[in-house]
Amino acid sequence: MSRRMEGARRLAPDLDFTPGEDKQRFVDDVFRRVAGRYDLMNDLMSLGVHRAWKNDFVALLNPRAPMSVVDVAGGTGDIAFRILDAGGPRTRVTICDISAEMLAVGRERAAHDRRMGLAFAQGNAEHLPFAAGSFDAYTIAFGIRNVTAIDKALAEAFRALKLGGRFLCLEFSAVDIPGLDRLYELYSATVIPALGRLVAGDEAPYRYLVESIRRFPRPALFSRMIEEAGFRRVTHRPLSGNIAAIHSAWKL
């Protein structure tokens, strides 16, 4: 078993993760458990700061109709709704998520808000169910660290985009402010699992999510991975002391 899988099993042994199973089944089980409280837990875990990060993310995308966007791993619609609000009625967003439970939350929210311009597709980020060159922009927020093979997901993002298309990824990063890094690590290791237990009734998925953040490639390495997928003009913008970062690139 790999070190990554050993860490996941140690952090969340009650998720029935056994040797020989791939990461995908494990992650599917995590999001099946957290779907109903996912957005609430994001508010609590980040003290609401994730909302500002997502607003910055969509502002950088600067959607202008007509624009076709695929939002991957965005099942609950949090990013897609912001894109529609910013882009206007001729903007089209397809939400693609591997989790049926997360998509169900997004569909319910969309129906409640009578959202137009939305489509939903269940699919794996490593094997997107779309033809090559389908979209003007590809967005993914807090999802790419959960895929089994990041390089495959990046290659699929490149394939799905039109020439001139934009890739934007919002993801947790590595805190680079002395003192804040230790506080953040302590908060992540103690407060977040406790919130999961209190609010969602299950701390194991949140122990995994904390571990997945710790293991995600540092910004310079992730930028190189994006370039190796074929993208150009690769940049990243740190947020809140590099707790999170927005990674931007273009298919040129």
ABEGO torsion letter per residue (X at the ends): XBAAAAAAAAABAAAGBBBGBBAAAAAAAAAAAAAAAAAAAAAAAAGGAAAAAAAAAAAAAGBBOBBBBBBBGAAAGAAAAAAAAAAEAABBBBBBBABAAAAAAAAAAAAAAGBBGBBBBBBBAABBABBBGABABBBBBGAAAABABAAAAAAAAAAABBBGBBBBBBBBBBBABBGAAAAAAAAAAAAAAAAAAAAAGBAAAAAAAAAAAAABBBAAAAAAAAAAAGBBGBBBBBBGGGABBBBBBBBX
